């Protein structure tokens, strides 16, 4: 057994090696940089996950109305405002589902690309590409709300989806720059990534609250995102800084390993001789195969079989989920409305002595719904 003095000294060295380094500057600067990165994730990271909250706004703007038959599209374009925020036809609703599927697939598939970009080019390049894609999507949303080009809407949501993971992975590298705030950055990044799904819900509230058109709301969010992106981009470490930080982490790990080996050697001096040790009294370190192997190229990593299968699975799963939710929500709403109609008819029959008959527009949303004529 090792003497207590050896154990205490080695334990102190181990704790020093494990202790995260603190920045030399003021503490508030580190906290401000971490919060700016988290706010960038909230503003641009996962906004496409709440795309369904924007459907009623898109319906009001007559987006993808051309998917409906011409006569029905003309009738829907002249609808009263109370009904203009609902779908015109089933084909239009399915096109909205396709929009969300494109955005979700782009968001899932881009994670692999941004991971390689962050490792090879640094977090600033990763964050910059992602933020530019999201801001380009916001620009397209504002412009296309006036142009009404159907094909441009698909590009809009693709750009919003493909840019989010870059913003997340780039901002998340701040936990390497400020290791003493690693737990804080991890918690904020995860929560703000999930919470960014309410951004389009805020668009919905502002639009129907009369605070502006879709173009003006998109312009406001674009300006806010640009300010946060600029602050976060300047806070992110450069490629040289990331290299030095990782070399410092590797040096700390080497120091920790050396401390553990020193503790083992000192403890071995107080124990009986081990026959498996070599002539110098030290155990032979196990050899690690493949340590001298050259780093793999980007193409070999991206086009691996497991990567392709993962992308295929995630895209099919998102597509299946989106279409299932769309179809299921329509069927549930139809079932509820049919039940309400039957109940209302029974109540009306029971109170046939009433002086005035019930208004046929008592349930305006239910009267517009019907059972699907074909399976979807």
C-alpha positions in Angstrom: 0.0 0.0 0.0 1.3 3.5 -0.9 2.2 5.8 2.0 -0.4 8.5 2.9 2.0 11.3 1.8 2.3 9.9 -1.7 -1.5 9.5 -2.0 -2.2 13.0 -0.9 0.4 14.6 -3.2 -0.9 12.5 -6.1 -4.5 13.3 -5.4 -3.7 17.0 -5.3 -1.9 16.8 -8.6 -4.8 14.9 -10.1 -7.3 17.5 -8.9 -5.2 20.4 -10.4 -5.1 18.6 -13.7 -8.8 18.1 -13.8 -9.7 21.7 -12.7 -11.0 23.7 -15.6 -9.0 26.8 -16.5 -10.6 30.1 -15.9 -10.4 33.1 -18.3 -8.0 35.9 -17.5 -10.5 38.6 -18.3 -13.6 39.7 -16.3 -16.1 37.0 -15.5 -19.0 39.0 -17.0 -17.4 38.8 -20.4 -17.5 35.0 -20.3 -21.1 35.0 -19.1 -22.1 37.5 -21.8 -20.5 35.4 -24.5 -22.2 32.2 -23.3 -25.6 33.9 -23.2 -25.1 35.5 -26.7 -24.4 32.0 -28.1 -27.5 30.6 -26.3 -29.7 33.4 -27.6 -28.4 32.8 -31.2 -29.4 29.2 -30.8 -32.8 30.3 -29.7 -33.3 32.8 -32.6 -31.9 30.7 -35.4 -31.2 27.1 -34.2 -34.4 25.1 -34.3 -37.1 27.4 -35.5 -38.2 24.9 -38.1 -39.4 22.5 -35.4 -42.4 24.8 -34.8 -43.3 25.3 -38.4 -46.8 24.1 -37.9 -47.5 27.2 -35.8 -47.0 29.2 -39.0 -49.6 27.3 -41.0 -52.5 29.6 -40.2 -50.4 32.7 -41.2 -49.5 31.0 -44.5 -53.1 30.2 -45.1 -54.1 33.8 -44.6 -51.3 34.8 -47.1 -52.7 32.3 -49.6 -49.3 30.5 -49.8 -49.4 27.5 -52.2 -53.0 28.2 -53.1 -52.2 27.1 -56.6 -52.2 23.5 -55.4 -56.0 23.7 -55.3 -58.3 23.5 -58.3 -58.7 26.8 -60.1 -62.3 27.4 -59.2 -61.8 26.4 -55.6 -58.7 28.6 -55.3 -60.6 31.6 -56.6 -63.3 31.0 -54.1 -60.8 30.7 -51.2 -59.0 33.9 -52.3 -62.3 35.8 -51.7 -63.1 34.2 -48.4 -63.9 36.3 -45.3 -61.0 36.8 -42.8 -62.6 34.5 -40.3 -62.1 31.5 -42.6 -59.0 32.7 -44.5 -56.7 31.2 -41.8 -57.8 27.7 -42.6 -56.8 25.3 -45.4 -58.5 25.8 -48.8 -58.2 22.1 -49.9 -56.5 18.9 -48.9 -53.8 19.3 -51.6 -52.7 22.6 -50.1 -52.4 21.0 -46.6 -50.3 18.2 -48.1 -48.0 20.8 -49.7 -47.5 22.4 -46.3 -46.6 19.0 -44.9 -44.0 18.7 -47.7 -42.6 22.1 -46.7 -42.1 21.0 -43.1 -40.6 17.6 -44.2 -38.1 19.4 -46.4 -37.1 21.7 -43.5 -36.8 18.8 -41.0 -34.8 16.6 -43.4 -32.4 19.4 -44.2 -31.9 20.1 -40.5 -31.2 16.5 -39.7 -28.9 15.8 -42.7 -26.9 19.0 -42.2 -25.6 17.9 -38.8 -23.1 15.6 -40.3 -21.8 18.3 -42.7 -21.5 20.9 -39.9 -19.7 18.5 -37.7 -17.0 18.0 -40.3 -16.8 21.8 -40.9 -16.4 22.6 -37.2 -13.6 20.0 -36.9 -11.7 21.0 -40.0 -12.3 24.8 -40.4 -13.3 25.9 -36.9 -16.5 27.0 -35.1 -16.5 30.5 -36.7 -16.9 29.1 -40.2 -19.5 26.5 -39.0 -21.5 29.2 -37.2 -21.1 31.7 -40.1 -22.5 29.3 -42.7 -25.4 28.3 -40.5 -26.3 31.9 -39.6 -26.1 33.1 -43.2 -28.4 30.3 -44.3 -31.0 31.1 -41.7 -30.9 34.8 -42.4 -31.2 34.1 -46.1 -34.3 32.1 -45.3 -35.8 35.0 -43.4 -35.0 37.3 -46.3 -36.7 35.0 -48.7 -39.8 34.7 -46.4 -40.2 38.5 -46.3 -39.7 38.9 -50.0 -41.9 36.0 -51.0 -44.7 37.2 -48.8 -45.1 40.0 -51.4 -44.1 38.0 -54.5 -46.1 34.9 -53.8 -43.8 32.5 -55.8 -44.7 28.9 -54.8 -41.3 27.4 -55.7 -39.5 30.0 -53.6 -41.3 28.9 -50.4 -39.6 25.5 -50.7 -36.2 27.2 -50.9 -37.2 29.4 -47.9 -37.9 26.5 -45.6 -34.9 24.5 -46.8 -32.6 27.4 -45.9 -34.2 27.8 -42.5 -33.8 24.1 -41.8 -30.2 23.6 -43.2 -28.8 26.6 -41.3 -30.0 25.7 -37.8 -27.5 22.9 -36.9 -24.6 25.1 -37.9 -25.7 27.8 -35.5 -26.0 25.2 -32.7 -22.7 23.5 -33.3 -20.8 26.7 -33.7 -22.2 28.3 -30.6 -21.7 25.2 -28.6 -17.9 25.4 -29.0 -18.0 28.3 -26.4 -18.0 25.6 -23.8 -14.4 24.8 -24.9 -13.4 28.4 -24.7 -14.9 28.8 -21.2 -14.6 25.3 -19.6 -15.6 26.6 -16.2 -19.0 27.4 -17.7 -19.3 24.2 -19.6 -22.3 22.9 -17.6 -24.1 26.2 -18.0 -23.5 26.3 -21.8 -24.6 22.7 -22.2 -27.8 23.3 -20.3 -28.6 26.6 -22.1 -27.8 25.2 -25.6 -30.1 22.2 -25.1 -33.0 24.2 -23.6 -32.8 27.0 -26.1 -32.5 24.6 -29.0 -35.8 23.0 -28.0 -37.3 26.3 -27.0 -36.6 27.9 -30.4 -39.6 26.0 -31.7 -41.8 28.7 -30.3 -40.4 31.4 -32.6 -43.0 30.7 -35.3 -45.6 30.7 -32.6 -44.5 34.3 -31.8 -44.8 35.1 -35.5 -48.3 33.8 -35.4 -49.2 35.9 -32.3 -47.7 39.1 -33.8 -49.4 38.6 -37.1 -52.9 38.0 -35.8 -52.4 40.6 -33.1 -52.1 43.2 -35.8 -48.4 44.1 -35.1 -47.4 43.8 -38.7 -47.4 41.8 -41.9 -45.4 38.6 -42.4 -42.8 40.6 -44.3 -42.3 43.1 -41.5 -42.2 40.5 -38.8 -39.6 38.5 -40.8 -37.6 41.7 -41.2 -37.7 42.4 -37.4 -36.5 38.8 -36.7 -33.8 39.1 -39.3 -32.4 42.3 -37.7 -32.5 40.6 -34.2 -30.8 37.5 -35.6 -28.1 39.6 -37.3 -27.2 41.4 -34.1 -27.0 38.2 -32.1 -25.0 36.5 -34.9 -22.5 39.3 -35.0 -22.0 39.2 -31.2 -21.7 35.4 -31.1 -19.4 35.3 -34.1 -16.9 37.7 -32.4 -17.1 35.6 -29.2 -16.3 32.3 -30.9 -12.7 31.1 -30.8 -10.7 31.2 -34.1 -9.3 28.0 -35.6 -5.9 28.8 -34.0 -7.4 29.4 -30.6 -9.4 26.1 -30.9 -6.2 24.3 -31.8 -4.4 25.7 -28.8 -7.3 25.0 -26.5 -7.4 21.4 -27.6 -3.7 21.0 -27.3 -4.0 22.4 -23.7 -6.7 19.8 -23.0 -4.5 17.1 -24.4 -1.6 18.3 -22.3 -3.8 18.3 -19.2 -4.9 14.8 -20.0 -1.2 13.7 -20.4 -0.4 15.3 -17.1 -3.2 13.4 -15.4 -2.0 10.1 -17.0 1.5 10.8 -15.8 0.3 11.5 -12.3 -1.6 8.2 -12.3 1.4 6.4 -13.5 3.6 8.0 -10.9 1.1 7.0 -8.2 1.1 3.4 -9.6 4.9 3.3 -9.6 5.2 4.6 -6.1 2.6 2.2 -4.9 4.3 -0.7 -6.6 7.5 0.0 -4.6 5.6 -0.9 -1.4 4.1 -4.0 -2.8 5.5 -7.5 -3.6 7.2 -7.9 -7.0 4.8 -8.8 -9.8 6.1 -11.5 -12.1 4.3 -9.9 -15.1 6.4 -6.8 -14.8 9.4 -6.3 -17.0 13.1 -6.0 -15.9 12.7 -2.3 -14.9 9.8 -3.1 -12.5 7.1 -1.4 -14.6 4.2 -3.1 -16.2 4.3 -3.2 -20.0 1.8 -0.7 -21.4 -0.7 -2.2 -23.8 -0.1 -1.3 -27.4 -2.9 0.7 -29.1 -3.3 -0.4 -32.8 -4.1 2.2 -35.4 -2.6 5.2 -33.5 -0.4 6.1 -36.5 -3.2 6.0 -39.0 -3.8 9.1 -41.1 -7.0 11.1 -40.6 -9.9 10.0 -42.8 -11.0 12.3 -45.6 -14.4 14.0 -45.6 -15.8 11.9 -48.4 -14.9 8.7 -46.7 -16.6 9.8 -43.5 -19.7 11.2 -45.1 -20.4 8.4 -47.6 -20.0 5.6 -45.2 -22.8 3.0 -45.1 -23.9 3.8 -41.6 -24.1 7.5 -42.3 -26.2 6.9 -45.4 -28.5 4.6 -43.6 -28.9 7.1 -40.7 -29.9 9.9 -43.1 -32.3 7.6 -44.9 -33.9 6.5 -41.7 -34.3 10.0 -40.3 -35.7 11.4 -43.6 -38.3 8.6 -43.9 -39.2 8.9 -40.3 -39.8 12.6 -40.4 -41.8 12.3 -43.6 -43.9 9.5 -42.2 -44.5 11.5 -38.9 -45.5 14.7 -40.7 -48.0 13.0 -43.0 -49.4 10.9 -40.2 -49.9 14.0 -38.0 -51.6 15.9 -40.8 -54.0 13.0 -41.7 -54.7 12.1 -38.1 -55.5 15.7 -37.1 -58.0 16.1 -39.9 -59.7 12.8 -39.1 -59.9 13.7 -35.4 -61.3 17.1 -36.1 -63.9 15.6 -38.5 -64.9 13.0 -35.9 -65.3 15.7 -33.2 -67.4 17.9 -35.5 -69.6 15.0 -36.6 -70.2 14.2 -32.9 -71.1 17.8 -32.2 -73.5 17.9 -35.1 -75.2 14.8 -33.9 -75.5 16.1 -30.4 -76.8 19.4 -31.6 -79.4 17.7 -33.8 -80.6 15.6 -30.8 -80.8 18.6 -28.6 -82.8 20.5 -31.3 -85.2 17.6 -31.7 -85.8 17.5 -27.9 -86.5 21.2 -27.8 -88.7 21.3 -30.9 -91.1 23.7 -29.2 -88.4 26.4 -29.3 -89.6 29.6 -30.9 -86.5 30.1 -33.2 -84.6 27.3 -34.9 -80.8 27.1 -34.4 -78.6 29.0 -36.7 -76.9 26.8 -39.3 -73.7 28.8 -38.8 -73.4 27.9 -35.1 -70.4 25.7 -35.8 -68.6 27.5 -38.7 -65.5 25.3 -38.6 -67.5 22.1 -38.5 -69.7 23.0 -41.4 -66.6 23.3 -43.6 -65.2 19.9 -42.7 -66.2 16.7 -44.3 -65.1 13.1 -44.1 -62.2 12.3 -46.4 -63.6 10.8 -49.6 -60.4 8.8 -50.2 -57.7 7.3 -48.0 -54.6 9.4 -47.6 
